[in-house]
């Protein structure tokens, strides 16, 4: 067995509190390509006449709801990825007492659907939709079942997916819980992301534990700051841990 895998198993076995940060690389394990990726962003702009950074915003949702939901249903809801191999392994790590919290930028609940329990969805979830006027909740099936713009059955307001759109702040309660979890960690696992991630870099500075471990598939100039770096897809590494 690779010496890095052996060392990783030892670190996890000794840790009393391990937290995993799951980035976009985890979704790519299941074949989902982020809408900001250059090749996909170009395709989207060709189809919709606007970039994902313009469409996937609260301003677009408020002013052009028909175009927003055309995009949202086609490019997000029709492309929901299955739980990644890593999701199932992290669930086994939880059950073994070797993973205490998972913090994800994934809006598809891959980790929860893979069996994980203590998950913080930083950017919300597609499975929660709410009327901004009366507060009535709706499912993904409700959104997909409506032709065009989905409206509340009670007050006829446009339903709002409870995901963070580009440019929006993360809910302060979620931010607080995230910083608290990272602050408690003895081991911080960065899976499918890097130290200068737009999503996670603000939170990583709260880590003062023993081991910072990074597992991602492409080398990065900040990798040297980690205590252990493994260049591979997270699923390929985690599956060797024996959970």
C-alpha positions as CSV (number, residue, x, y, z in Angstrom):
1,X,0.0,0.0,0.0
2,X,1.2,3.5,-0.8
3,X,3.0,5.2,2.1
4,X,0.8,8.2,1.9
5,X,-2.3,6.1,2.2
6,X,-0.9,4.4,5.3
7,X,0.0,7.8,6.8
8,X,-3.5,9.1,6.0
9,X,-5.1,6.1,7.7
10,X,-2.9,6.7,10.8
11,X,-3.8,10.4,11.0
12,X,-7.5,9.7,10.7
13,X,-7.3,6.9,13.2
14,X,-5.7,9.1,15.8
15,X,-8.0,12.1,15.2
16,X,-10.7,12.9,17.7
17,X,-12.4,15.4,15.3
18,X,-12.1,15.4,11.5
19,X,-13.8,17.8,9.2
20,X,-14.0,17.5,5.4
21,X,-14.4,20.4,3.0
22,X,-15.8,19.1,-0.3
23,X,-15.3,21.3,-3.4
24,X,-16.3,21.2,-7.0
25,X,-13.9,18.3,-7.7
26,X,-16.3,16.0,-5.8
27,X,-19.2,16.8,-8.2
28,X,-16.8,16.1,-11.2
29,X,-16.4,12.6,-9.9
30,X,-20.0,12.0,-10.9
31,X,-19.6,13.7,-14.2
32,X,-21.1,17.1,-13.3
33,X,-19.2,20.0,-14.9
34,X,-19.6,23.3,-13.1
35,X,-21.4,26.1,-15.0
36,X,-18.4,28.3,-14.4
37,X,-16.0,26.0,-16.2
38,X,-14.9,27.7,-19.5
39,X,-16.2,25.0,-21.9
40,X,-19.6,24.8,-20.2
41,X,-19.9,28.6,-19.7
42,X,-19.3,29.1,-23.4
43,X,-22.0,26.6,-24.4
44,X,-24.5,28.2,-22.0
45,X,-23.8,31.7,-23.4
46,X,-24.3,30.4,-26.9
47,X,-27.7,28.9,-25.9
48,X,-29.1,31.6,-23.6
49,X,-27.3,34.7,-24.9
50,X,-25.9,35.4,-21.5
51,X,-23.2,34.0,-19.3
52,X,-23.9,31.8,-16.3
53,X,-22.5,34.5,-14.0
54,X,-25.3,36.8,-15.3
55,X,-28.1,34.3,-15.4
56,X,-27.6,32.5,-12.1
57,X,-28.1,35.7,-10.0
58,X,-30.9,37.1,-7.9
59,X,-31.1,40.1,-10.3
60,X,-31.9,37.8,-13.2
61,X,-34.3,35.7,-11.1
62,X,-36.2,38.9,-10.2
63,X,-36.2,40.6,-13.6
64,X,-36.3,37.7,-16.1
65,X,-37.8,34.8,-14.2
66,X,-38.9,32.9,-17.4
67,X,-35.3,32.9,-18.7
68,X,-33.9,32.1,-15.3
69,X,-36.1,29.0,-14.8
70,X,-35.5,27.9,-18.4
71,X,-31.8,27.9,-17.6
72,X,-32.2,26.5,-14.0
73,X,-34.4,23.5,-15.1
74,X,-32.3,22.6,-18.1
75,X,-28.8,23.2,-16.8
76,X,-29.2,22.4,-13.1
77,X,-32.2,20.2,-12.4
78,X,-32.0,18.1,-15.5
79,X,-28.3,17.4,-14.7
80,X,-28.5,16.3,-11.1
81,X,-25.4,14.1,-10.5
82,X,-25.6,10.9,-8.6
83,X,-23.7,10.6,-5.2
84,X,-20.0,10.3,-5.9
85,X,-18.0,7.3,-4.8
86,X,-16.5,9.6,-2.1
87,X,-19.9,10.3,-0.7
88,X,-20.5,6.6,0.2
89,X,-17.0,6.3,1.7
90,X,-17.4,9.4,3.8
91,X,-20.7,7.9,5.1
92,X,-18.7,4.8,6.2
93,X,-16.1,7.0,7.8
94,X,-18.8,8.7,9.8
95,X,-20.2,5.4,11.0
96,X,-16.7,4.4,12.0
97,X,-16.3,7.6,14.0
98,X,-13.5,8.9,11.8
99,X,-15.3,11.8,10.2
100,X,-17.4,14.2,12.3
101,X,-18.5,16.9,9.9
102,X,-18.7,17.4,6.1
103,X,-18.9,21.0,4.7
104,X,-19.8,21.1,1.0
105,X,-20.3,23.7,-1.7
106,X,-22.4,21.1,-3.6
107,X,-26.1,22.1,-4.0
108,X,-27.2,18.6,-5.0
109,X,-27.0,16.9,-1.6
110,X,-24.7,14.3,-2.9
111,X,-23.2,13.6,0.5
112,X,-26.5,13.2,2.2
113,X,-27.9,11.1,-0.6
114,X,-24.7,9.0,-0.2
115,X,-25.6,8.3,3.4
116,X,-23.7,11.1,5.3
117,X,-25.5,12.6,8.2
118,X,-23.6,15.6,9.6
119,X,-23.5,17.8,6.5
120,X,-23.4,21.6,6.1
121,X,-24.7,22.7,2.7
122,X,-22.9,26.0,2.4
123,X,-24.7,27.1,-0.7
124,X,-28.1,25.6,0.1
125,X,-29.8,22.8,-1.8
126,X,-32.0,22.3,-4.9
127,X,-34.3,20.2,-2.8
128,X,-35.5,23.2,-0.8
129,X,-37.7,25.8,-2.6
130,X,-39.8,28.4,-0.9
131,X,-42.3,31.1,-1.7
132,X,-40.6,34.4,-0.7
133,X,-44.0,35.9,0.1
134,X,-45.9,33.4,2.2
135,X,-43.1,30.9,3.1
136,X,-44.7,27.8,1.6
137,X,-42.1,25.1,0.7
138,X,-41.9,23.2,-2.6
139,X,-40.0,20.2,-3.8
140,X,-37.8,19.7,-6.9
141,X,-40.7,17.8,-8.5
142,X,-42.9,20.8,-7.9
143,X,-40.5,23.1,-9.8
144,X,-39.9,20.6,-12.6
145,X,-43.7,19.9,-12.9
146,X,-44.5,23.5,-13.7
147,X,-44.4,24.7,-17.2
148,X,-42.4,27.9,-17.3
149,X,-42.1,29.9,-14.1
150,X,-43.2,28.0,-11.0
151,X,-45.7,30.0,-8.9
152,X,-46.9,29.5,-5.3
153,X,-50.2,27.6,-5.2
154,X,-51.3,29.8,-2.2
155,X,-50.3,33.4,-3.2
156,X,-49.1,33.1,-6.8
157,X,-45.6,34.5,-6.1
158,X,-42.6,33.2,-8.0
159,X,-41.0,30.3,-6.0
160,X,-37.4,30.8,-5.0
161,X,-34.9,27.9,-5.0
162,X,-33.0,28.0,-1.7
163,X,-29.6,27.9,-3.3
164,X,-27.0,30.7,-3.1
165,X,-27.0,32.5,-6.4
166,X,-23.8,34.1,-7.6
167,X,-22.9,37.2,-5.6
168,X,-25.1,36.4,-2.6
169,X,-23.8,36.1,0.9
170,X,-23.9,32.8,2.7
171,X,-26.5,32.7,5.5
172,X,-24.8,34.0,8.7
173,X,-26.0,31.1,10.8
174,X,-24.4,28.7,8.3
175,X,-21.2,30.7,8.3
176,X,-21.0,30.6,12.1
177,X,-21.6,26.9,12.2
178,X,-18.9,26.3,9.5
179,X,-16.3,28.3,11.3
180,X,-17.1,26.6,14.6
181,X,-16.7,23.1,13.0
182,X,-13.4,24.0,11.4
183,X,-12.2,25.5,14.7
184,X,-12.9,22.2,16.5
185,X,-11.1,20.1,13.9
186,X,-7.9,18.2,14.7
187,X,-7.7,17.1,11.0
188,X,-9.0,19.2,8.1
189,X,-9.6,17.2,4.8
190,X,-9.7,19.3,1.7
191,X,-11.3,17.1,-1.0
192,X,-11.6,18.3,-4.6
193,X,-10.6,21.9,-3.7
194,X,-7.5,24.0,-3.0
195,X,-6.3,26.4,-0.3
196,X,-7.2,29.5,-2.3
197,X,-10.7,28.3,-3.2
198,X,-13.2,31.2,-3.6
199,X,-15.6,29.2,-1.5
200,X,-13.4,27.9,1.3
201,X,-10.3,30.1,1.7
202,X,-12.2,32.4,4.2
203,X,-13.1,29.5,6.4
204,X,-9.8,27.6,6.3
205,X,-8.0,30.3,8.3
206,X,-10.1,29.2,11.4
207,X,-8.3,25.9,11.4
208,X,-5.7,25.5,14.1
209,X,-5.6,21.7,14.4
210,X,-2.9,19.2,13.8
211,X,-3.1,18.1,10.2
212,X,-4.2,19.8,7.0
213,X,-4.7,17.2,4.3
214,X,-5.4,17.9,0.6
215,X,-6.6,15.4,-2.0
216,X,-7.3,16.8,-5.5
217,X,-6.5,15.7,-9.0
218,X,-4.3,18.7,-10.2
219,X,-1.2,20.2,-8.6
220,X,-1.6,23.7,-7.2
221,X,1.1,26.2,-6.1
222,X,-0.3,26.3,-2.5
223,X,-0.2,22.6,-2.0
224,X,3.1,22.8,-0.1
225,X,1.2,24.4,2.8
226,X,-0.5,21.1,3.5
227,X,0.8,18.5,5.9
228,X,-0.1,15.8,3.4
229,X,-1.0,16.2,-0.3
230,X,-2.2,13.5,-2.6
231,X,-2.7,14.3,-6.2
232,X,-5.6,12.1,-7.4
233,X,-9.4,12.1,-7.4
234,X,-10.6,11.9,-3.8
235,X,-12.7,8.8,-4.6
236,X,-9.6,7.0,-5.8
237,X,-7.8,7.8,-2.5
238,X,-10.6,7.3,0.0
239,X,-11.6,3.9,-1.4
240,X,-8.1,2.6,-0.3
241,X,-8.7,3.5,3.3
242,X,-10.7,0.3,4.0
243,X,-13.9,1.8,5.3
